[in-house]
Amino acid sequence: MKTFSKTLESTGTEPQQITEPEVTTASKKASGYIQRKLMLLATLTVILASFSMTACDDEPEYYRSYPSPTVLTPPMVINNMYPSAGAPGATVAILGENFDTSTSDNYVTFGSSYAQILYVTSHVMNVRVPMDIPAGDYTIRVSSNGQSADAPNVFSVLKDTK
């Protein structure tokens, strides 16, 4: 059996002999303590990892429960036209708001006759009075993208003098 000597710091004490079984027992106690601490650390690591995986979601629940907001399109309006009378084939400027800026997406009628659209912006539309329309008073209607608007006054088609 191996023996070890231990010197105490206080005065008047004799060195003591420690046997190998005492060292082994102290070593085992320290080893058990370290193992318990490592097990605790591993358990905490697993718990934190599981929290971090379940706590982070791509979309919060409150975001998924509501439909996306609808963008409201302002209404199309005809404010005026110039001139207010003309012969078939004449150009009429229609002044308004929120016209579609594509000539192919707009439709203009004088009563039930379609007019040719020559030029369009969101506020101005130039159209040609239909060639085959008889003389009389007609409501001008602009239609686009599911909306339509009527001119506030009638347009008078004059008798063709040709």
N, C-alpha and C positions, 0 to 999 in steps of 0.2 A: 504494500500500500504506500502511495506517495504522500508525502506531507509537505505542507507549505507553511511558511512563517508569515505572520502578520504583525506589523508594528503599529501600536496605537499612538495617537498624537499626545495624549495626556502624559504628564510626567509621573513617574513612579510605577509604571505598569510594565509588566514583563511581556516579551513577545509571546504570542499564543500560536499553538499549532492548529492548523485546519486540515482536516483529512479530505481525501478525494471525494467521498460520498457527499460531503457538505457542499463542495464546489459544484458537483453534478446537479444537486438539488437546486441550488441557486441558479444555475444555468438553465435548468428545465423551467423554473418559475419565470425567468426572463423570457424564454422562448415562448411559453404559453401566453404571456402578456402581449408580446409582439404579434402572435398569431391572432389573438382576439382583436387587436387594433386593426390589423390588416383585413380581417373579415368584416369589421364595422365599416372600414373605408370602402371595401368592395360593394357592400350592400348599399351604402349611400350613393356610390357612383351609379349603380343600376337604377336606383329610384330617381335620381336626377335625370338620367338619360331618358327614362320612360316619361317623366313629366315634360321634358323638352320636346319629345316627339309628339305627344298628344296635345300640348298646349298651343303649338303653332299650327294654324290652319291657313290655307291659301286665301280663302274668302271668309270673312266673319259672317256669322249666322244672320245678323241684322241686314247685311247687304243682299243675301240670297232671298230673303223673304219678301222683298218689294220689287215690283216690276220696274223696268227702266223708265225714266221720265219721257214723256211724249213731247216732242218739239211742236209747238203750235205754229202754224203758218198764218201770217197775217192775211186778212181778207183782201181780195182784189176789189178795187173800186174804180169806177169811171167818174171823173170829176166834170169833164166838159169835152166838147169836140169843136173843131174848127175846120172849115166853115160848118154852119148848121143846115146848109142846103147846097145841092150840086147836081149836075147831070151824070148819067151813067158814064163810068170811066174816070171820073174826077177823083182826086186824092183827098182824103179826109184824115186829119190828125186827131187821134183820140188821146186825151190827157187823163191820166189816172195814177194809180199806185199799185205796186206789187204784181205787175204783169210778168209772165214768164219771158225770159230774154231770148228764147229760141222761137223763130218763126214757125217751125214745124210743130211746136207744142201748144200753139194758140189757135183759136177758131173765132172768126168774127162773122156775124150774120147781120144783114139788114132785113128784118122780118124773118122769112125762111130762106133767103138767098145768101149764099156764102160769098164773102169778099176776099180778095187777094191781099195778103199781108205783105207790104213792101219793106217795112223797117220796124224794128221793135227794140225798146229798152225797158227797164222796169217801170218807167213813168210815161213813155210816149210810144204810140203805135200809129204808123201811117198805113192806111189801107186804101184800096181802090174800090169805088162804088161799083157793084156788079153791073155788067154790061146789059144783061137781059132783064133788068128790073123795070117794071112800069112806074110811071110818075105816081107820087103819093107820099104819105108820111110813114116812116118806119122807125121802129125801135132798134137801136144798135146794141147788140149783145156780144160781149167778149167772154169766151170760155177757155179755161186752162186748168189742168191738173185737178179736176173734180170741182172747181169753183167756176162761178159765172157771175157777171155783173152787167147790169143794164145802164145805158146812158141816161142821165137825168132828163134829157129833152129828146124829142123825136127829131129825126133827120128827114128833111124834105127832098125827095128825088124830083128834080125838075124834068119837064118834057125835053127829050133830046131834040135839039134844033138842027141837026144835020140833015 
